[in-house]
Amino acid sequence: MIRFSVLYPSTDGATFDHDYYRDKHVPLACATWGLDGAEIDKGVDGPYVAAVHFRFPSLEAFQAAMAAPGTADVTADVPNYTTITPVTQVAEVVRSA
């Protein structure tokens, strides 16, 4: 299993609309990539104001999703909810408790 995480570092003077992110952006990404859902984090304490974690069955499925035509629309939607430049990580899930 592959987990694709998008993290938004806490940045002085930055804006982040959690409602838009939860209600519009993440559903757009899930629909575009054919996913049933994602885990959304709203930062309480720590270096990130928000994060989302998408799960893909394989690296090939993740790569196909990133190459999907609608992925450009997902990326273009970012300025609608934040001024933060996101940080991404692709990881292999080796154990789930």
Secondary structure, 3 states (H helix, E strand, C coil): CEEEEEEEECCCCCCECHHHHHHHHHHHHHHHHCCCCCEEEECCCCCEEEEEEEEECCHHHHHHHHCCCCHHHHHHCHHHCECCCCEEEEEECCCCC
